Amino acid sequence: MPLIPSLLLSSLAMATSPAAVLRVVNEQRSSGQVTERILHLSAFSCVLAVFTFKAVVGLWVFQSTGDVLHALWNSMIVLMASAAIGGVFGVAVPGLLKKLGNRGHDATVAFAIAVIILVALTHTLKFSPVPATLAFGLMARHRRIALSQAQQNFGALGNLLTVLLFVFMAATLEWPMVMEGAGLALALMAVRFAVKTAGVVAFARVSGITWRKGLLTGMALTPLSAFVILLLEQTRHLGIGLMDELAALAAITLMLEIIGPIVTQWALILSNEVPNKAET
Amino acid sequence: MPLEPFKKSDPLTLGVELELQLVNLSNFDLTDASSDMLHLLKRASFPGNVTPEVTESMIEINTDIHTNHTALLGQLQRIRDTLVRAGDTLNVGVCGGGTHPFQHWSERKIFAKPRFKEVSAIYGYLIKQFTVFGQHIHVGCESGDDALFLLHALNRYVPHFIALSASSPYFQGVDTQFNSARLNSVFAFPLSGRAPFLLHWADFESAYFAKMEATGIVRSMKDFYWDIRPKPEYGTIELRVCDTPLTVERAAALACYLQALCRHLLARAELPPTEDDYLVYNYNRFQACRFGLDGTLVHPKTHETLSLREDILTTLRHIEQHAEALGGLAALEHLYPVIHEGSDASYLRAQNADGGSLEGVVDAALNRFRESSNKTLM
């Protein structure tokens, strides 16, 4: 496989699905270091995946056209503009909530609507919704303009959207393509699992947890983020021939949509962060 | 197992235990982090002692035995700094406060330790409801008789400690209108309340404990959830009514107030305690929990009605010489402004009025615990 497509594929494989992880965490009501870390790591991995992906796309545009400006526009500018829009939302939405005197009330719906508007806006402007929403979340949480209650995963609305996401993903995939990419997908999954686990385990002790919890954290990061398909779709207009990667990704996404959350659930149970059924 | 003999210890020595909250920094709810915290803390030496508490969202620390305010405060500050550092590594917030303002008790997890599983089996949901955070102060006693004398002589002063430490106005997401809602959770236990009126250790041992043990209800002193209980294996009495304050400075000041008060009581200058003192005990205790420093007391001997605030102020002035003798004047200096400006409960309510959410209240408690070394709070 040529260099650029393999770089694109590996950058996409970095992303762990925040939606899947959050879904499992909420369902299992788990809490502890493994839970805490997979929530943060899945968000970080998505940021890094988008960043790397855009950088590789920039590299590809530069290689094929020799136009630095065009290359930069497609990578760095898009990323920064998207993040900036998200950042503005992150200040404006809590600020508005505070001003409206909506204090102490559940702000889940307000945040959910803000996310929808943000995605629509960035999508229309041909920016990237992923860094925008992530920047929004980071800003809203850490600037602490208004501390208000919002349910993880947007509660019932989030559950509904997760189902829609699953249906959407399955609908975009084509079976012949899945079968075709299965071999590459399996190899990629194995490497991805090994690298993620090894990476997290290596820093487990230094960051204050046991080797065991490190191992379980690495395992729990298995679900692949569905947004990789979206990224590829978005890149289509640039004319990158990504059929091979798409086949493998289709296969890997399908497999990990099903296997990923189960692995995460096992990891959380093994780490004793899920409440004992007999006790509750 | 019969009650062990009362171990003689140096009179008026002090030890402090604090139950602290472990908070998720994303949503400010409690988080089940005690096993992870304990694992990390065990790697390096800890300036004191740290142990698990009954649910995974609590951690308990205790100091060594101290004789004066400076040393006690110094150790508490070192403990606080170590905890805050460990919390930073794991992204876990550590704070004081008698209750978490909006946690849901049903989401708590019992810490995996046989005794906790056992009490959970006996008391059921009461134990998860018991995810409340108290300060326990041990005072060394020379003999069992001294311990029982102090225990009962202190009955009239128990509301002082409730009002001064009160830091649990919110419970399960609502303002309870109490200043210490935590003590209501303690009162649900069948063996809570106050110790029987016995002034001699021999009587306590044979006429009370042995009989209670024979009924099969209790096996050790640990089964009693009294406001003040003797701890024969340490040779101390343990005052258990205080909410964990928002700062370790307040915790040290409360401990040294108790120490000076005990020195005053041991001088036997007041009328000796009697069974009838307890006629007003629960009423006074309620006043302190409900209204804090604004409460009123009925004096057990004279039956006159007193303002709790005034009574504390008078007592502080009265025992100043004892505090001075023990090197604890700084503790009283810390408490005087509290009487005027209000307890931690008032502080937390002010934060809610200001920031507008209970998440903001927890955030303020986290910052106050962390930054309490700031001079303005001393």
Interface residues (C-beta under 8 A of the other chain):
Chain A: R29 S31 G32 Q33 E36 L39 H40 K98 G101 R103 G104 R141 R144 A146 L147 S148 Q149 A150 Q152 S207 G208 I209 T210 K213 N272 E273 P275 N276 E279 T280
Chain B: N24 S26 N27 F28 T31 D32 A33 S35 D36 H39 L40 E56 A86 T89 L90 N91 V92 S106 E107 K109 I110 A112 S120 N352 G355 G356 S357 L358 E359 G360 D363
